[in-house]
Amino acid sequence: MVIDIFILCFLSVTTRIASSLELQPGMPNVCTDQELSMLGSSQPCVQAFTRMTKVWRQGCSGHSWCMGYERRTTYYTVYRQSYTMERRTVYKCCPGWRHKDGEKGCLHRICAPDTCFNGGRCAVLGDQICQCPGGFQGTRCQYDVNECEGNAGSCEGYCCNTIGSFYCKCPQGSRLGPDGKSCQDVNECEELNGGCQQGCVNTAGSYHCECSPGFRMHTDGRTCIAVNSCSVKNGGCEYKCVDTGSDVYRCECRKNYRLTTDGKHCELEDPCEEGNGGCAQLCDSHGALPQCSCRPGFTLSRDGKGCEDVDECRVDPAKCSHGCVDTPGSFICVCDPGFELGADGKQCYRKH
């Protein structure tokens, strides 16, 4: 026989944060808020256990009844408690207001000396809790007013917002007027002629330099140089400056020299033409640099310019069949007594 037993393990509990049910949206000084509720619920769970039970049976041998055992299974249901978090909208009094039972909305102010920020004071009338000073706003005067929004603080130039106030700033070339909002032009030419060497012309918010007739403006925009540029530091030429007219000039070099790529400095066309390029014997021109070498029988010294004699008799004694005598840049062969030098100048033959 199966018996179902229902056992309640946990009571269902729902916990909610209390809120005033009388407050509704649209009522004076009523604000919406979100709050979390903990919701508990019971979840069924079926379990079973088995046991052996004594029973009487008929038809036993020698007896009409006998005692026996029978397996019985019992099922029962338990409940487990589970919890979930639920977010819901509630209606409460806005900060600084409180509600009394029976009233529609929050009609009573709550304002203490530390309620209002930034110098605000508790308001006596109106819907605001705090009466804010200029430059601040909010129910508790906690927000700065950006005076630069909208009309930009009535500044002619730039508006710079600060905490509780603002100030105006003018672009370069102008200064703030006495009213603190308008901008007045600065005459840069009044101070040190604006840095100009000759003429200075003031313009709205700026200025520029000018040169007198016969002069032209340098690339720095301030210095004036003569139209004939050769009259100023030789036009930058290393040797000679030639004026070609129409504010154009060119540099020239002396004989055997040519202009470098900058058009002002000079370099040798053939460095070997002057002092043999500093070489003791042979000089080869490679661009603007000389390259020294030596004639046969000589070798280039370590300084790369001088030449040293090569002792051929020491390098190759077999050049001569008998004897060898070194000479500057060469050598001669000599023969022993009773021999004479052959036509090749190297072999010695016995005299006949």
BALOBA-1460 file (C-alpha; in Angstrom, 3 decimals):
// residues 352
<rec num="1" residu="m" x="0.000" y="0.000" z="0.000"/>
<rec num="2" residu="v" x="1.462" y="3.401" z="-1.084"/>
<rec num="3" residu="i" x="0.914" y="6.338" z="1.270"/>
<rec num="4" residu="d" x="1.587" y="9.925" z="0.080"/>
<rec num="5" residu="i" x="2.762" y="12.207" z="2.866"/>
<rec num="6" residu="f" x="3.168" y="15.919" z="2.254"/>
<rec num="7" residu="i" x="5.672" y="17.686" z="4.514"/>
<rec num="8" residu="l" x="6.253" y="21.427" z="4.346"/>
<rec num="9" residu="c" x="9.980" y="22.040" z="5.025"/>
<rec num="10" residu="f" x="10.124" y="25.841" z="4.713"/>
<rec num="11" residu="l" x="7.506" y="28.537" z="4.959"/>
<rec num="12" residu="s" x="7.110" y="30.798" z="1.897"/>
<rec num="13" residu="v" x="8.407" y="34.260" z="2.840"/>
<rec num="14" residu="t" x="8.360" y="37.362" z="0.637"/>
<rec num="15" residu="t" x="10.450" y="40.283" z="1.868"/>
<rec num="16" residu="r" x="9.773" y="43.713" z="0.384"/>
<rec num="17" residu="i" x="11.149" y="47.163" z="1.184"/>
<rec num="18" residu="a" x="8.284" y="49.192" z="2.584"/>
<rec num="19" residu="s" x="7.062" y="52.175" z="0.615"/>
<rec num="20" residu="s" x="4.185" y="54.552" z="0.903"/>
<rec num="21" residu="l" x="1.233" y="53.255" z="-1.133"/>
<rec num="22" residu="e" x="-0.545" y="56.568" z="-0.947"/>
<rec num="23" residu="l" x="2.005" y="58.395" z="-3.115"/>
<rec num="24" residu="q" x="1.332" y="58.430" z="-6.844"/>
<rec num="25" residu="p" x="3.091" y="59.988" z="-9.851"/>
<rec num="26" residu="g" x="1.966" y="63.527" z="-10.577"/>
<rec num="27" residu="m" x="1.510" y="64.467" z="-6.931"/>
<rec num="28" residu="p" x="3.508" y="67.440" z="-5.614"/>
<rec num="29" residu="n" x="7.165" y="66.669" z="-4.857"/>
<rec num="30" residu="v" x="6.775" y="62.937" z="-5.574"/>
<rec num="31" residu="c" x="9.728" y="61.245" z="-7.325"/>
<rec num="32" residu="t" x="10.069" y="57.782" z="-8.828"/>
<rec num="33" residu="d" x="12.709" y="55.375" z="-7.578"/>
<rec num="34" residu="q" x="13.853" y="51.831" z="-8.275"/>
<rec num="35" residu="e" x="14.209" y="49.370" z="-5.397"/>
<rec num="36" residu="l" x="14.997" y="45.673" z="-5.101"/>
<rec num="37" residu="s" x="12.656" y="43.153" z="-3.445"/>
<rec num="38" residu="m" x="13.572" y="39.656" z="-2.266"/>
<rec num="39" residu="l" x="10.889" y="37.147" z="-3.295"/>
<rec num="40" residu="g" x="10.790" y="33.688" z="-1.652"/>
<rec num="41" residu="s" x="8.868" y="30.727" z="-3.101"/>
<rec num="42" residu="s" x="8.497" y="26.993" z="-2.263"/>
<rec num="43" residu="q" x="9.565" y="24.460" z="-4.891"/>
<rec num="44" residu="p" x="8.079" y="20.869" z="-4.565"/>
<rec num="45" residu="c" x="10.428" y="17.910" z="-4.453"/>
<rec num="46" residu="v" x="9.193" y="14.227" z="-4.381"/>
<rec num="47" residu="q" x="11.296" y="11.756" z="-2.356"/>
<rec num="48" residu="a" x="10.877" y="8.036" z="-1.341"/>
<rec num="49" residu="f" x="12.079" y="5.531" z="1.270"/>
<rec num="50" residu="t" x="11.700" y="1.694" z="1.427"/>
<rec num="51" residu="r" x="11.293" y="-0.608" z="4.497"/>
<rec num="52" residu="m" x="10.405" y="-4.301" z="5.288"/>
<rec num="53" residu="t" x="6.980" y="-4.821" z="6.967"/>
<rec num="54" residu="k" x="5.641" y="-7.988" z="8.768"/>
<rec num="55" residu="v" x="2.490" y="-9.458" z="7.139"/>
<rec num="56" residu="w" x="0.276" y="-12.593" z="7.623"/>
<rec num="57" residu="r" x="-0.042" y="-14.934" z="4.668"/>
<rec num="58" residu="q" x="-2.321" y="-17.854" z="3.829"/>
<rec num="59" residu="g" x="-1.333" y="-21.214" z="2.329"/>
<rec num="60" residu="c" x="1.782" y="-21.823" z="4.392"/>
<rec num="61" residu="s" x="2.793" y="-25.575" z="4.576"/>
<rec num="62" residu="g" x="1.326" y="-27.173" z="7.658"/>
<rec num="63" residu="h" x="-0.434" y="-24.038" z="8.685"/>
<rec num="64" residu="s" x="-3.258" y="-22.085" z="7.259"/>
<rec num="65" residu="w" x="-1.496" y="-18.777" z="8.189"/>
<rec num="66" residu="c" x="2.129" y="-17.821" z="8.628"/>
<rec num="67" residu="m" x="4.207" y="-14.706" z="9.278"/>
<rec num="68" residu="g" x="6.216" y="-13.196" z="6.473"/>
<rec num="69" residu="y" x="7.933" y="-9.917" z="5.336"/>
<rec num="70" residu="e" x="7.064" y="-7.659" z="2.486"/>
<rec num="71" residu="r" x="8.958" y="-4.658" z="1.014"/>
<rec num="72" residu="r" x="6.938" y="-1.426" z="1.171"/>
<rec num="73" residu="t" x="7.936" y="1.893" z="-0.547"/>
<rec num="74" residu="t" x="6.609" y="5.176" z="0.755"/>
<rec num="75" residu="y" x="6.611" y="8.415" z="-1.300"/>
<rec num="76" residu="y" x="6.420" y="11.924" z="0.164"/>
<rec num="77" residu="t" x="6.722" y="15.485" z="-1.053"/>
<rec num="78" residu="v" x="8.943" y="18.186" z="0.490"/>
<rec num="79" residu="y" x="9.271" y="21.851" z="-0.377"/>
<rec num="80" residu="r" x="12.536" y="23.718" z="-0.788"/>
<rec num="81" residu="q" x="12.670" y="27.471" z="-0.348"/>
<rec num="82" residu="s" x="14.222" y="29.554" z="-3.228"/>
<rec num="83" residu="y" x="14.733" y="33.304" z="-3.467"/>
<rec num="84" residu="t" x="14.842" y="35.744" z="-6.388"/>
<rec num="85" residu="m" x="15.543" y="39.490" z="-6.599"/>
<rec num="86" residu="e" x="12.901" y="41.663" z="-8.206"/>
<rec num="87" residu="r" x="13.293" y="45.331" z="-9.277"/>
<rec num="88" residu="r" x="10.200" y="47.487" z="-9.083"/>
<rec num="89" residu="t" x="9.274" y="51.147" z="-9.358"/>
<rec num="90" residu="v" x="8.196" y="52.923" z="-6.173"/>
<rec num="91" residu="y" x="7.094" y="56.451" z="-5.455"/>
<rec num="92" residu="k" x="8.748" y="58.432" z="-2.698"/>
<rec num="93" residu="c" x="9.067" y="61.978" z="-1.536"/>
<rec num="94" residu="c" x="11.696" y="63.949" z="-3.428"/>
<rec num="95" residu="p" x="14.793" y="64.847" z="-1.367"/>
<rec num="96" residu="g" x="13.984" y="67.592" z="1.111"/>
<rec num="97" residu="w" x="10.257" y="66.785" z="1.368"/>
<rec num="98" residu="r" x="8.175" y="64.516" z="3.588"/>
<rec num="99" residu="h" x="4.669" y="63.080" z="3.542"/>
<rec num="100" residu="k" x="1.922" y="63.005" z="6.155"/>
<rec num="101" residu="d" x="-0.878" y="60.455" z="6.131"/>
<rec num="102" residu="g" x="-3.975" y="61.603" z="4.353"/>
<rec num="103" residu="e" x="-2.204" y="64.176" z="2.187"/>
<rec num="104" residu="k" x="-1.858" y="63.917" z="-1.582"/>
<rec num="105" residu="g" x="1.850" y="64.351" z="-2.143"/>
<rec num="106" residu="c" x="4.795" y="65.530" z="-0.109"/>
<rec num="107" residu="l" x="3.941" y="68.978" z="1.170"/>
<rec num="108" residu="h" x="6.295" y="69.489" z="4.096"/>
<rec num="109" residu="r" x="9.860" y="70.759" z="3.700"/>
<rec num="110" residu="i" x="12.865" y="69.147" z="5.346"/>
<rec num="111" residu="c" x="15.683" y="71.677" z="5.334"/>
<rec num="112" residu="a" x="18.595" y="71.900" z="7.756"/>
<rec num="113" residu="p" x="21.720" y="74.087" z="7.728"/>
<rec num="114" residu="d" x="23.647" y="71.319" z="5.912"/>
<rec num="115" residu="t" x="20.894" y="70.586" z="3.368"/>
<rec num="116" residu="c" x="21.863" y="73.305" z="0.870"/>
<rec num="117" residu="f" x="25.309" y="73.397" z="-0.785"/>
<rec num="118" residu="n" x="27.484" y="76.167" z="-2.245"/>
<rec num="119" residu="g" x="26.047" y="78.942" z="-0.085"/>
<rec num="120" residu="g" x="22.371" y="78.075" z="-0.682"/>
<rec num="121" residu="r" x="19.715" y="78.832" z="1.952"/>
<rec num="122" residu="c" x="16.497" y="77.097" z="2.905"/>
<rec num="123" residu="a" x="13.610" y="78.506" z="0.856"/>
<rec num="124" residu="v" x="10.503" y="79.784" z="2.608"/>
<rec num="125" residu="l" x="8.110" y="79.814" z="-0.345"/>
<rec num="126" residu="g" x="7.834" y="78.055" z="-3.685"/>
<rec num="127" residu="d" x="8.542" y="74.513" z="-4.773"/>
<rec num="128" residu="q" x="12.300" y="74.632" z="-4.207"/>
<rec num="129" residu="i" x="13.835" y="73.502" z="-0.920"/>
<rec num="130" residu="c" x="16.937" y="75.683" z="-1.277"/>
<rec num="131" residu="q" x="17.313" y="79.207" z="-2.568"/>
<rec num="132" residu="c" x="20.527" y="79.088" z="-4.632"/>
<rec num="133" residu="p" x="23.036" y="81.922" z="-5.178"/>
<rec num="134" residu="g" x="24.004" y="82.974" z="-8.694"/>
<rec num="135" residu="g" x="26.008" y="80.370" z="-10.589"/>
<rec num="136" residu="f" x="24.423" y="77.285" z="-8.916"/>
<rec num="137" residu="q" x="21.259" y="75.242" z="-9.398"/>
<rec num="138" residu="g" x="19.573" y="72.004" z="-8.309"/>
<rec num="139" residu="t" x="17.272" y="71.043" z="-5.436"/>
<rec num="140" residu="r" x="20.217" y="71.444" z="-3.042"/>
<rec num="141" residu="c" x="22.256" y="73.958" z="-5.124"/>
<rec num="142" residu="q" x="24.642" y="71.089" z="-5.919"/>
<rec num="143" residu="y" x="25.073" y="71.799" z="-9.677"/>
<rec num="144" residu="d" x="27.175" y="74.490" z="-11.325"/>
<rec num="145" residu="v" x="25.450" y="76.697" z="-13.923"/>
<rec num="146" residu="n" x="27.390" y="76.785" z="-17.215"/>
<rec num="147" residu="e" x="26.982" y="80.457" z="-18.096"/>
<rec num="148" residu="c" x="28.850" y="79.873" z="-21.376"/>
<rec num="149" residu="e" x="25.958" y="77.859" z="-22.835"/>
<rec num="150" residu="g" x="23.383" y="79.631" z="-24.951"/>
<rec num="151" residu="n" x="24.536" y="83.259" z="-25.238"/>
<rec num="152" residu="a" x="28.158" y="82.354" z="-24.302"/>
<rec num="153" residu="g" x="28.044" y="84.695" z="-21.322"/>
<rec num="154" residu="s" x="27.664" y="87.691" z="-23.705"/>
<rec num="155" residu="c" x="31.433" y="87.504" z="-24.347"/>
<rec num="156" residu="e" x="32.671" y="89.052" z="-27.583"/>
<rec num="157" residu="g" x="35.602" y="86.616" z="-27.682"/>
<rec num="158" residu="y" x="35.701" y="83.333" z="-25.764"/>
<rec num="159" residu="c" x="33.671" y="82.341" z="-22.682"/>
<rec num="160" residu="c" x="35.404" y="80.267" z="-19.981"/>
<rec num="161" residu="n" x="33.156" y="78.597" z="-17.411"/>
<rec num="162" residu="t" x="34.284" y="78.268" z="-13.781"/>
<rec num="163" residu="i" x="32.673" y="76.794" z="-10.645"/>
<rec num="164" residu="g" x="29.883" y="79.227" z="-9.791"/>
<rec num="165" residu="s" x="30.918" y="81.847" z="-12.348"/>
<rec num="166" residu="f" x="32.657" y="82.507" z="-15.711"/>
<rec num="167" residu="y" x="35.056" y="84.926" z="-17.389"/>
<rec num="168" residu="c" x="35.652" y="86.236" z="-20.909"/>
<rec num="169" residu="k" x="38.844" y="85.883" z="-22.937"/>
<rec num="170" residu="c" x="39.909" y="87.615" z="-26.151"/>
<rec num="171" residu="p" x="41.817" y="86.137" z="-29.137"/>
<rec num="172" residu="q" x="45.490" y="86.966" z="-29.736"/>
<rec num="173" residu="g" x="45.977" y="90.527" z="-30.884"/>
<rec num="174" residu="s" x="43.193" y="91.990" z="-28.715"/>
<rec num="175" residu="r" x="42.620" y="92.656" z="-25.030"/>
<rec num="176" residu="l" x="39.582" y="92.587" z="-22.733"/>
<rec num="177" residu="g" x="37.686" y="95.882" z="-22.398"/>
<rec num="178" residu="p" x="36.726" y="97.593" z="-19.126"/>
<rec num="179" residu="d" x="33.314" y="95.868" z="-19.162"/>
<rec num="180" residu="g" x="35.033" y="92.469" z="-18.968"/>
<rec num="181" residu="k" x="33.178" y="91.226" z="-22.067"/>
<rec num="182" residu="s" x="34.161" y="93.239" z="-25.152"/>
<rec num="183" residu="c" x="37.516" y="92.925" z="-26.985"/>
<rec num="184" residu="q" x="39.691" y="95.851" z="-28.058"/>
<rec num="185" residu="d" x="42.454" y="95.699" z="-30.684"/>
<rec num="186" residu="v" x="46.078" y="95.825" z="-29.477"/>
<rec num="187" residu="n" x="48.427" y="98.062" z="-31.481"/>
<rec num="188" residu="e" x="51.517" y="95.845" z="-31.616"/>
<rec num="189" residu="c" x="53.469" y="98.610" z="-33.397"/>
<rec num="190" residu="e" x="53.437" y="100.769" z="-30.256"/>
<rec num="191" residu="e" x="55.912" y="98.494" z="-28.463"/>
<rec num="192" residu="l" x="59.428" y="98.216" z="-29.996"/>
<rec num="193" residu="n" x="57.960" y="98.885" z="-33.454"/>
<rec num="194" residu="g" x="56.482" y="95.356" z="-33.378"/>
<rec num="195" residu="g" x="60.004" y="93.957" z="-33.841"/>
<rec num="196" residu="c" x="60.149" y="95.365" z="-37.396"/>
<rec num="197" residu="q" x="63.482" y="96.696" z="-38.705"/>
<rec num="198" residu="q" x="61.805" y="99.451" z="-40.706"/>
<rec num="199" residu="g" x="58.040" y="99.990" z="-41.095"/>
<rec num="200" residu="c" x="55.270" y="98.505" z="-38.894"/>
<rec num="201" residu="v" x="51.591" y="98.448" z="-39.966"/>
<rec num="202" residu="n" x="48.909" y="97.633" z="-37.385"/>
<rec num="203" residu="t" x="45.830" y="95.636" z="-38.478"/>
<rec num="204" residu="a" x="42.725" y="94.356" z="-36.674"/>
<rec num="205" residu="g" x="43.992" y="91.638" z="-34.332"/>
<rec num="206" residu="s" x="47.442" y="91.533" z="-35.925"/>
<rec num="207" residu="y" x="50.181" y="93.544" z="-37.727"/>
<rec num="208" residu="h" x="52.861" y="93.205" z="-40.413"/>
<rec num="209" residu="c" x="56.259" y="94.716" z="-41.276"/>
<rec num="210" residu="e" x="57.127" y="96.726" z="-44.388"/>
<rec num="211" residu="c" x="60.394" y="97.777" z="-46.038"/>
<rec num="212" residu="s" x="61.458" y="101.108" z="-47.540"/>
<rec num="213" residu="p" x="62.055" y="101.488" z="-51.305"/>
<rec num="214" residu="g" x="65.280" y="99.780" z="-52.361"/>
<rec num="215" residu="f" x="64.857" y="97.031" z="-49.772"/>
<rec num="216" residu="r" x="62.959" y="93.756" z="-49.690"/>
<rec num="217" residu="m" x="61.600" y="91.655" z="-46.831"/>
<rec num="218" residu="h" x="63.690" y="88.809" z="-45.478"/>
<rec num="219" residu="t" x="62.070" y="85.395" z="-44.931"/>
<rec num="220" residu="d" x="61.789" y="86.180" z="-41.199"/>
<rec num="221" residu="g" x="59.108" y="88.770" z="-42.035"/>
<rec num="222" residu="r" x="60.873" y="91.491" z="-39.998"/>
<rec num="223" residu="t" x="64.319" y="92.170" z="-41.450"/>
<rec num="224" residu="c" x="64.813" y="94.308" z="-44.585"/>
<rec num="225" residu="i" x="67.700" y="93.586" z="-47.003"/>
<rec num="226" residu="a" x="68.896" y="95.687" z="-49.929"/>
<rec num="227" residu="v" x="67.491" y="94.898" z="-53.332"/>
<rec num="228" residu="n" x="71.083" y="94.475" z="-54.567"/>
<rec num="229" residu="s" x="71.777" y="91.489" z="-52.374"/>
<rec num="230" residu="c" x="75.535" y="91.541" z="-53.150"/>
<rec num="231" residu="s" x="75.813" y="94.596" z="-50.907"/>
<rec num="232" residu="v" x="74.822" y="92.542" z="-47.862"/>
<rec num="233" residu="k" x="77.582" y="90.145" z="-46.751"/>
<rec num="234" residu="n" x="78.610" y="89.589" z="-50.392"/>
<rec num="235" residu="g" x="75.253" y="87.870" z="-51.017"/>
<rec num="236" residu="g" x="76.531" y="84.906" z="-49.024"/>
<rec num="237" residu="c" x="79.068" y="84.086" z="-51.777"/>
<rec num="238" residu="e" x="82.426" y="82.599" z="-50.801"/>
<rec num="239" residu="y" x="84.371" y="84.376" z="-53.577"/>
<rec num="240" residu="k" x="82.493" y="86.808" z="-55.843"/>
<rec num="241" residu="c" x="78.887" y="88.066" z="-56.014"/>
<rec num="242" residu="v" x="77.532" y="89.346" z="-59.346"/>
<rec num="243" residu="d" x="74.331" y="91.451" z="-59.462"/>
<rec num="244" residu="t" x="72.270" y="90.531" z="-62.535"/>
<rec num="245" residu="g" x="69.437" y="93.012" z="-61.882"/>
<rec num="246" residu="s" x="65.765" y="92.537" z="-60.966"/>
<rec num="247" residu="d" x="66.715" y="91.486" z="-57.427"/>
<rec num="248" residu="v" x="68.665" y="88.521" z="-58.830"/>
<rec num="249" residu="y" x="72.321" y="87.760" z="-58.179"/>
<rec num="250" residu="r" x="74.748" y="84.885" z="-58.631"/>
<rec num="251" residu="c" x="77.982" y="83.690" z="-57.085"/>
<rec num="252" residu="e" x="81.184" y="83.046" z="-59.055"/>
<rec num="253" residu="c" x="84.472" y="81.278" z="-58.280"/>
<rec num="254" residu="r" x="88.123" y="82.001" z="-59.267"/>
<rec num="255" residu="k" x="89.890" y="80.069" z="-62.032"/>
<rec num="256" residu="n" x="90.054" y="76.270" z="-61.656"/>
<rec num="257" residu="y" x="87.237" y="76.400" z="-59.091"/>
<rec num="258" residu="r" x="83.541" y="75.696" z="-59.485"/>
<rec num="259" residu="l" x="80.389" y="76.307" z="-57.394"/>
<rec num="260" residu="t" x="79.161" y="73.595" z="-55.069"/>
<rec num="261" residu="t" x="75.529" y="72.442" z="-55.049"/>
<rec num="262" residu="d" x="74.525" y="75.235" z="-52.614"/>
<rec num="263" residu="g" x="75.404" y="77.824" z="-55.295"/>
<rec num="264" residu="k" x="77.570" y="79.854" z="-52.885"/>
<rec num="265" residu="h" x="80.709" y="77.938" z="-51.977"/>
<rec num="266" residu="c" x="83.599" y="76.961" z="-54.286"/>
<rec num="267" residu="e" x="85.575" y="73.759" z="-54.840"/>
<rec num="268" residu="l" x="88.464" y="72.811" z="-57.148"/>
<rec num="269" residu="e" x="87.451" y="71.649" z="-60.605"/>
<rec num="270" residu="d" x="90.667" y="69.506" z="-60.893"/>
<rec num="271" residu="p" x="92.485" y="69.267" z="-57.576"/>
<rec num="272" residu="c" x="95.582" y="67.932" z="-59.365"/>
<rec num="273" residu="e" x="96.126" y="71.250" z="-61.170"/>
<rec num="274" residu="e" x="97.155" y="73.019" z="-57.972"/>
<rec num="275" residu="g" x="100.362" y="71.718" z="-56.376"/>
<rec num="276" residu="n" x="99.825" y="68.351" z="-58.081"/>
<rec num="277" residu="g" x="97.120" y="67.742" z="-55.467"/>
<rec num="278" residu="g" x="99.883" y="67.302" z="-52.858"/>
<rec num="279" residu="c" x="101.102" y="64.098" z="-54.560"/>
<rec num="280" residu="a" x="104.843" y="63.325" z="-54.849"/>
<rec num="281" residu="q" x="104.557" y="61.765" z="-58.318"/>
<rec num="282" residu="l" x="101.254" y="60.975" z="-60.029"/>
<rec num="283" residu="c" x="97.863" y="62.655" z="-59.295"/>
<rec num="284" residu="d" x="94.462" y="61.494" z="-60.555"/>
<rec num="285" residu="s" x="91.336" y="63.671" z="-60.117"/>
<rec num="286" residu="h" x="88.275" y="61.991" z="-58.641"/>
<rec num="287" residu="g" x="85.661" y="64.702" z="-58.249"/>
<rec num="288" residu="a" x="86.881" y="67.285" z="-55.741"/>
<rec num="289" residu="l" x="89.474" y="64.946" z="-54.179"/>
<rec num="290" residu="p" x="92.935" y="64.017" z="-55.553"/>
<rec num="291" residu="q" x="94.176" y="60.428" z="-55.638"/>
<rec num="292" residu="c" x="97.950" y="59.929" z="-55.547"/>
<rec num="293" residu="s" x="99.930" y="57.069" z="-57.133"/>
<rec num="294" residu="c" x="103.558" y="56.262" z="-57.994"/>
<rec num="295" residu="r" x="105.598" y="55.378" z="-61.083"/>
<rec num="296" residu="p" x="106.897" y="51.823" z="-61.588"/>
<rec num="297" residu="g" x="109.662" y="51.020" z="-59.120"/>
<rec num="298" residu="f" x="108.038" y="53.064" z="-56.371"/>
<rec num="299" residu="t" x="105.278" y="52.377" z="-53.860"/>
<rec num="300" residu="l" x="102.862" y="54.809" z="-52.147"/>
<rec num="301" residu="s" x="103.846" y="55.767" z="-48.607"/>
<rec num="302" residu="r" x="101.544" y="55.612" z="-45.624"/>
<rec num="303" residu="d" x="100.512" y="59.291" z="-45.895"/>
<rec num="304" residu="g" x="98.897" y="58.471" z="-49.252"/>
<rec num="305" residu="k" x="100.945" y="61.159" z="-51.054"/>
<rec num="306" residu="g" x="104.670" y="60.327" z="-50.970"/>
<rec num="307" residu="c" x="106.446" y="57.576" z="-52.943"/>
<rec num="308" residu="e" x="109.100" y="55.182" z="-51.671"/>
<rec num="309" residu="d" x="111.656" y="53.310" z="-53.806"/>
<rec num="310" residu="v" x="111.106" y="49.573" z="-54.268"/>
<rec num="311" residu="d" x="114.275" y="47.452" z="-53.810"/>
<rec num="312" residu="e" x="113.756" y="45.083" z="-56.757"/>
<rec num="313" residu="c" x="117.016" y="43.220" z="-55.944"/>
<rec num="314" residu="r" x="115.625" y="42.289" z="-52.568"/>
<rec num="315" residu="v" x="112.134" y="41.475" z="-53.807"/>
<rec num="316" residu="d" x="113.315" y="39.192" z="-56.629"/>
<rec num="317" residu="p" x="117.065" y="38.399" z="-56.514"/>
<rec num="318" residu="a" x="116.656" y="35.916" z="-59.390"/>
<rec num="319" residu="k" x="116.178" y="38.756" z="-61.814"/>
<rec num="320" residu="c" x="119.942" y="38.781" z="-62.410"/>
<rec num="321" residu="s" x="122.042" y="35.630" z="-63.016"/>
<rec num="322" residu="h" x="125.074" y="36.953" z="-61.044"/>
<rec num="323" residu="g" x="124.609" y="40.240" z="-59.120"/>
<rec num="324" residu="c" x="121.899" y="42.931" z="-58.734"/>
<rec num="325" residu="v" x="122.344" y="46.650" z="-57.900"/>
<rec num="326" residu="d" x="119.254" y="48.696" z="-56.848"/>
<rec num="327" residu="t" x="118.729" y="52.128" z="-58.393"/>
<rec num="328" residu="p" x="115.973" y="54.737" z="-57.715"/>
<rec num="329" residu="g" x="112.936" y="53.287" z="-59.354"/>
<rec num="330" residu="s" x="114.799" y="50.409" z="-61.042"/>
<rec num="331" residu="f" x="117.878" y="48.091" z="-60.888"/>
<rec num="332" residu="i" x="120.849" y="46.864" z="-62.968"/>
<rec num="333" residu="c" x="122.460" y="43.462" z="-63.244"/>
<rec num="334" residu="v" x="126.245" y="42.974" z="-62.904"/>
<rec num="335" residu="c" x="128.500" y="40.011" z="-63.734"/>
<rec num="336" residu="d" x="131.413" y="38.371" z="-61.999"/>
<rec num="337" residu="p" x="134.991" y="38.898" z="-63.335"/>
<rec num="338" residu="g" x="135.531" y="37.026" z="-66.573"/>
<rec num="339" residu="f" x="131.845" y="37.381" z="-67.537"/>
<rec num="340" residu="e" x="129.933" y="39.918" z="-69.515"/>
<rec num="341" residu="l" x="126.247" y="40.925" z="-69.515"/>
<rec num="342" residu="g" x="124.127" y="39.584" z="-72.292"/>
<rec num="343" residu="a" x="121.748" y="41.527" z="-74.535"/>
<rec num="344" residu="d" x="118.794" y="40.928" z="-72.163"/>
<rec num="345" residu="g" x="120.619" y="42.841" z="-69.401"/>
<rec num="346" residu="k" x="120.162" y="39.937" z="-66.969"/>
<rec num="347" residu="q" x="122.175" y="36.914" z="-68.076"/>
<rec num="348" residu="c" x="125.992" y="36.775" z="-67.754"/>
<rec num="349" residu="y" x="128.173" y="34.920" z="-70.306"/>
<rec num="350" residu="r" x="131.890" y="33.950" z="-70.125"/>
<rec num="351" residu="k" x="134.123" y="36.128" z="-72.170"/>
<rec num="352" residu="h" x="135.794" y="34.569" z="-75.170"/>
